[in-house]
Amino acid sequence: MRVLVTGAAGFIGYHTARALMARGDEVIGLDNLNPYYDVKLKEARLAELQGKGGFSFHKLDLGDRSGMERLFTAVRPQRVIHLGAQAGVRYGIEHPHTYVDANIVGTLHVLEGCRHHGVEHLVFASSSSVYGANTTMPFSVHQNVDHPLSIYAASKKANELMAHTYAHLYRLPVTGLRFFTVYGPWGRPDMALFLFTRKILAGEPIDVFNEGHHARDFTYIDDVVEGVLRTADRIPQPDPSWSGAHPDPATSSAPYRIYNIGNHHPVELMRFIGILEKALGREAKKNFLPLQPGDVPVTFADVDDLIADVGFAPSTPIEEGIPRFVAWYRSYYGS
């Protein structure tokens, strides 16, 4: 199958592309290689993909309307896995326009490409951030998510709404995936695990936000990719029981579906740090700080729908995932 993967040089995009190729799919990768974090890491991921068969790459910005139109016309993908986005919650405090340009305008161009070129299924990345001010745990796809706390979260909620519109108007099958704190080898340098590892090895203090009282549903990358592939292979159908009188946010009378992909076992930040310290063989110097703007104290995924529909739930514990990341980090950086 010919699959377009946007954000192919990114963390989840790289692993997803590799898994698709491993099962025999042809992957067309798209990325703009923006400098939000180390471009050399993105290039190294691409080099890994380009060293294998069945992969081609297009350096292109999602916001380039004519470029996106030309790409869809040229490659005519059967499925699209849209993972490209401007990531990061805190970055949006000072750079909100970037999120609109990449996440909203860029997603519109992806939707238009799918609409006009007969794509059989669009899978797109949403985020656990959309739950925002919700405090009912665990977070369920059947809950209302109208109170985002960051422009990043708002842009992802907008993506869900846009995707539903296209599912309704053009019967384009779409599936949105709300990822919960993804970590693992080849991860993002702006994420806590990467930052903590670098600073602990350098003997620098780590910033521990919310005075260490955060809890996160840390989800290992291999589990996330398994969830992406399983949902991509399940083309959504209209829900015959859906009612406009009691609308379910996770389903629709259109071919539209939303899933959480999380480990469904929140881990306290201090325990997370402790396991990292053990894997590194070093104790961290800790700089305790208050809750940051846009952050939420706890994330916790309800994955019942994912289990019911595709028979899978993430399960890799941090006791296994963190040492795997540390081993990759030491190998990649030679430390």
Protein Blocks (a to p, Z undefined) as FASTA:
>chain_A
ZZddehklmmklmmmmmmmmmnopacddddehiakbafklmmmmmmmmmmpghiacdddd
fklmklmmmmmmmnopabdcdfbdcehjklmmmmmmlmmmmmmmmmmmmmmmmmmnopab
dcddddfklnmmafbdcddfkbccfbcfbfklmmmmmmmmmmmmmmmmnopacdddddeh
iadehiafkbmklmmmmmmmnopacddehhhpaccddddfklmmmmmmmmmmmccdddfk
bcfklccfkbcfbdcddddddehiacdfklmmmmmmmmnopacddddddddehiafbdcd
dfklmmmmnopacfbdfklmmmmmmmmmmmmnoZZ
